[in-house]
Amino acid sequence: MNKDELSFEILGHRFKFRAESDDNLDPKDVVKEVRDSLLKIQRTSDDLDPGKLAILVALELASKKLKIEAEYRFNIEKFHSEATQALKSLDIEPPSFQ
């Protein structure tokens, strides 16, 4: 098995996972994130069947991803606005980014 590949079990199913070659992600961290979400949901609803549980985990992880993306966009726009203001205060015409 490749050192960047991880074999693991979730909900009674065995998987092998490998991060994309251009990722700086450790597969163990990815699997831990999935397991943490799974355990969190199981604590609140321990009678869910595995299929529903998997969907709830996917929804939680997708929500986290979208929140991070929105925060990233907000921060980039804020940085751009502040950099533009700083350049204008120095009488420097900011470059146009489209």
Rosetta blueprint (number, residue, H / E / L):
1 M L
2 N L
3 K L
4 D L
5 E E
6 L E
7 S E
8 F E
9 E E
10 I E
11 L L
12 G L
13 H E
14 R E
15 F E
16 K E
17 F E
18 R E
19 A L
20 E L
21 S L
22 D L
23 D L
24 N L
25 L L
26 D L
27 P H
28 K H
29 D H
30 V H
31 V H
32 K H
33 E H
34 V H
35 R H
36 D H
37 S H
38 L H
39 L H
40 K H
41 I H
42 Q H
43 R H
44 T H
45 S L
46 D L
47 D L
48 L L
49 D L
50 P H
51 G H
52 K H
53 L H
54 A H
55 I H
56 L H
57 V H
58 A H
59 L H
60 E H
61 L H
62 A H
63 S H
64 K H
65 K H
66 L H
67 K H
68 I H
69 E H
70 A H
71 E H
72 Y H
73 R H
74 F H
75 N H
76 I H
77 E H
78 K H
79 F H
80 H H
81 S H
82 E H
83 A H
84 T H
85 Q H
86 A H
87 L H
88 K H
89 S H
90 L L
91 D L
92 I L
93 E L
94 P L
95 P L
96 S L
97 F L
98 Q L
